[in-house]
Amino acid sequence: MSNLFDESTLAAVEAQLADTDKLLRENYPGDSGARQPVHTVYVPGDRFTGELAAQWGANALTAAGGAAGLRELATRLGYAQPEKLGALVAAKLEGEPIEDLRLDFEDGYGNRPDAEEDAHALAAADSVSAAVAAGQAPACIGIRFKCFEAPTRARGIRTLDLFISRLVANGELPAGLRLTLPKVSTVAQVQAMVFLAEKLEANHGLDAGRIRFEVQVETPQAIIAADGTHPVAQLIHAGRGRVSSLHYGTYDYSASLSVAAAYQSMEHPVADFAKDVMQVAVAGTGVELSDGSTNIIPAGDPENVAAAWALHARLVRRHLERGIYQGWDMHANHLPTRYLATFAFFREGLTAAATRLRNYVHQIDSTIMDEPATARALARYIHRGLSCGAVSVEEVQELAQISAAELEAIALNRTHA
């Protein structure tokens, strides 16, 4: 028996890899297990009321023609189980039509006198606090303030300060608070946001790290910098645990690359390249990734509505298949196809995924030999379907023969099953 690799050899290797261990532990902690919303809805910062989510749901349900209309739409889109999908999506639109809402003080709000934006920022905080207290607010809610480019920097920082300070004065920050920093071009802009978050926490007696934020990738400089590096990867780690998500900005990014307006789309090759880089950047970090939006609205004559719904459903399915589980919705009429496409994605693969997971967990012989990493992917897929309401706990228990707790443990790599 060889004694070449003795304890001193192992100690030397441990010392050599100490920095690697620290890097992986601190920068790539993996999925936190927090629920990721399937979409983000944006509305102008002065338009929010506690009734907005319910109104969007009611408008979406009316536009689709109720559960029966949703069933017919599911059939036209070629989805399996159209009756089941119609009923599930109708219930979703009645119970939780918006999972994530952003009150927009950037492009969707425009440039207004300072006194007017000050008043709207404070009123937005009051409305959010009231909606949270009344149980009317979406699970995730917050604001998008103006970017940190020189012309809008001071205004964006002031709106952020007013909004957060007023929320704290009203009682506390919402558990699902989301803040969006748009048009990020450099790592320094993220570092500036970290500095501001630290000052807000210190001033208001908040726990360190309480204020996190999303980074909106809308400029090519965030993907490839002048020195050839990828700032979008660097800024996640420069955020020191505060960057919660990367969001792709379809139209600003496309326009910055001279893509003609008629061809600006979530599926343009320039969009796919940017999102591929973003997807690699977030891998293992616990940072979420969101696709952008389509500006084609299902409204007007029936032919336009049908075409826009078909387009939106295809785009939603496309990013889901590519491992991007969130996107933006710009209009209430986008909600029917957001949920139909999302629910169909998770339901159509449920039986196969649950069966493979059952076979893996219970060591049942089958024609597929899955490894631990694949088992985690199967569990994460099912877990996401549960989180948004596409599938039920009872269905998972019956098909996979494991509990919801066991499913989550495998999905988050907290078990050696």
Disulfide bonds with the S-S distance in Angstrom:
none
